[in-house]
């Protein structure tokens, strides 16, 4: 996706990103998220680890969702039930979305990022980046599929609990 966060970009909000994924016969091999305005680039290669600006990075090790940070590209696509359950679980909800939200998870600054509606080009680099950072990425059905229409990236420890909250 040449400009992920197009609406942010066109409104002058600097949290847009450039996304790149390279696929081989075994799936996504390389993933890149570049946040030009922040000077941050997160990238990963299968079996090579995950890096932010040349330094190894990883998800955090927070257990449990109470007080965890969940970022999202926006709250309007959420179902009412998912939003109520997320708030009741004690999650801190923020709309630091699009590629930036995935950077925050991969570098351990937040626990999760949720895209309730997304396209393959919005999510293609995420499975390899999250896997190499020690986290987990799935769609809402629980499949590692960036083309599944939704995306949930977590530190891995809270993934199943979050899936149960976000599904309807």
C-alpha positions in Angstrom: 0.0 0.0 0.0 1.8 3.1 -1.1 -0.1 5.3 1.4 -1.7 3.4 4.2 -3.8 5.9 6.1 -4.8 7.9 3.0 -7.4 9.9 4.9 -4.8 10.9 7.5 -2.4 11.8 4.8 -4.9 14.0 2.9 -5.8 15.8 6.1 -2.2 16.5 7.0 -2.1 14.0 9.9 1.4 12.5 9.9 0.6 9.0 11.0 0.2 7.6 7.5 2.6 4.8 6.4 4.1 3.1 3.3 3.6 -0.7 3.3 5.5 -3.3 1.4 5.3 -7.1 1.3 7.2 -9.6 -0.8 5.7 -13.0 -1.3 7.2 -16.3 -2.4 5.8 -19.8 -2.7 5.7 -20.1 1.1 3.8 -16.9 1.7 4.9 -13.4 2.8 8.7 -13.5 3.1 9.5 -9.8 3.8 7.3 -7.1 5.3 8.0 -3.4 5.7 6.1 -0.5 7.4 7.6 2.9 7.0 6.3 5.9 8.9 7.9 8.8 7.0 6.9 11.7 9.4 8.3 9.8 12.4 11.4 8.5 10.8 10.5 5.0 11.8 10.8 1.9 9.6 9.9 -1.6 10.9 10.8 -4.6 8.8 11.1 -8.3 9.1 12.2 -11.3 7.0 11.2 -14.9 7.5 13.6 -16.4 10.0 15.6 -13.2 10.2 13.8 -11.3 13.1 12.1 -7.9 13.2 13.9 -4.6 13.3 13.0 -0.9 13.9 15.5 1.4 12.2 18.2 -1.3 12.3 17.7 -2.3 15.9 16.0 -5.6 16.9 12.5 -5.1 18.2 9.9 -7.3 19.7 6.4 -7.2 21.2 6.0 -6.7 24.9 5.3 -9.5 27.4 2.2 -8.1 29.1 -0.2 -10.9 30.3 -3.9 -10.3 30.4 -6.0 -7.6 28.8 -7.0 -5.4 31.8 -5.3 -2.0 31.2 -3.7 -3.3 27.9 -3.7 -0.8 25.0 -5.7 -1.7 22.0 -5.3 0.6 19.0 -7.6 0.6 16.0 -7.9 2.3 12.6 -11.3 3.7 13.9 -14.2 2.8 16.1 -17.0 3.3 13.6 -16.6 -0.1 11.9 -16.8 -2.0 15.3 -19.9 -3.8 16.2 -21.7 -2.3 19.2 -21.2 -5.6 21.1 -17.4 -5.7 20.5 -17.0 -2.1 21.7 -19.0 -2.7 24.9 -17.1 -5.9 25.6 -13.7 -4.3 25.0 -14.5 -1.4 27.3 -15.9 -3.7 30.0 -12.7 -5.8 29.9 -10.7 -2.7 30.9 -8.9 -2.2 27.6 -7.5 1.2 26.9 -8.8 2.0 23.4 -6.9 4.4 21.1 -7.2 5.2 17.5 -3.6 5.2 16.6 -4.4 3.1 13.6 -3.3 2.0 10.2 0.3 1.0 9.8 1.3 3.0 12.8 -0.7 0.8 15.1 1.1 -2.3 13.9 4.4 -0.6 14.4 3.4 0.1 18.0 2.6 -3.6 18.6 5.8 -4.9 16.9 8.0 -2.5 18.9 6.3 -3.4 22.3 4.7 0.0 22.9 1.1 -1.3 22.9 -0.4 -4.8 23.2 -2.7 -4.9 20.2 -4.0 -3.4 17.0 -7.4 -4.2 15.5 -8.6 -3.4 11.9 -12.2 -4.5 11.8 -12.4 -3.9 8.0 -9.3 -4.0 5.9 -8.0 -5.1 2.5 -5.1 -7.3 1.6 -3.0 -4.3 0.7 -3.6 -2.8 4.2 -2.4 -6.0 6.0 0.0 -7.9 3.7 3.2 -7.2 5.7 1.7 -7.7 9.1 1.9 -11.5 9.6 5.6 -11.7 9.0 6.4 -8.6 11.0 4.3 -9.7 14.0 5.6 -13.3 13.8 9.2 -12.2 13.7 8.6 -9.7 16.5 7.3 -12.6 18.7 3.6 -11.6 18.4 0.6 -13.0 16.5 -1.5 -11.8 13.6 -4.8 -13.2 12.4 -8.1 -12.2 11.0 -11.2 -12.3 13.2 -11.8 -15.9 12.2 -8.4 -16.7 13.7 -6.7 -17.4 10.4 -3.3 -16.1 9.6 -4.7 -14.4 6.4 -3.9 -10.8 5.6 -6.6 -11.1 2.9 -9.3 -12.2 5.4 -11.0 -8.8 5.6 -9.9 -7.9 9.1 -6.8 -7.9 11.2 -5.8 -8.4 14.8 -2.1 -8.1 15.8 -1.1 -8.7 19.4 1.8 -9.6 21.6 0.5 -13.2 21.4 -0.2 -13.5 25.1 -3.6 -11.8 24.9 -4.6 -12.9 21.3 -7.2 -15.5 22.0 -8.9 -13.5 24.8 -9.1 -10.5 22.4 -10.5 -12.6 19.6 -13.3 -13.7 21.9 -14.1 -10.1 22.8 -14.0 -8.7 19.3 -16.0 -11.5 17.5 -19.8 -11.3 17.3 
